[in-house]
Amino acid sequence: MRDIWFGLGHFFQDTFNWFLTPFGWTPPILFTLVLTFGFFYWLVLQGRYNRKAKETGGRA
């Protein structure tokens, strides 16, 4: 059983080294930008829903 998990771990480590290492900081930066954009998009939508709820008295 240990050989299966170690083999899987080595496979993932080699795969991530092969895919992510050549790109340097690009994947973390892209991930951060996507999360930041999604956060502000969610805030804008939440503001719209709050305004709509105030106008309708909380009824849909």
N, C-alpha and C positions, 0 to 999 in steps of 0.2 A: 504494500500500500504506500509505503514511504517513497518508493521509486516512482510511482505514478505522480505524486504531488511534487516531488523534486523535478521530475521531467517536465511537468506542466509549468512549474516556476521558471525553469531554464528556458523553455519555449517562449514564455511571455517576456522574460528579460531580454532575450535575443531579439524578439520581434520589436519591442519598444526601443531598444538600442538602434535597431536598423531603421525604424520609421521616425523616431523623434530626435535622435542625436544630431542628424545632419541639419535639422531646422533650427536648432538653438533655442532661442527664447520665443520664436514665433507661435508655437501652440499655446503656451501660457498667456501670451498677450492677446491672442484671438479669443481664447476662452474668457478672459477678463472683459474684453470689449463686448462680447455677446451677452454676458451676465449684466453688465452695466446698461446696455441698450434695453435689455428686457426689463430691468428694474425701473427705468424711467418710463418705458412704455406702460408698465403696470400702474405706475403712479398717475399717469395721465388718464388711463381708463378708470381708475378708482375715483379720481376727481369727478369725472363725468357721471359715474354711477351715484356718487354722493349728491351732486347737484340735482340729478333726476329724482332721487329719493326725497330730497327736501321739497321739490316742486310738487310731487304727487302725494306728499304726506306719508311716505314710507310704503305706499301700496304700489304693486307692480302694474 
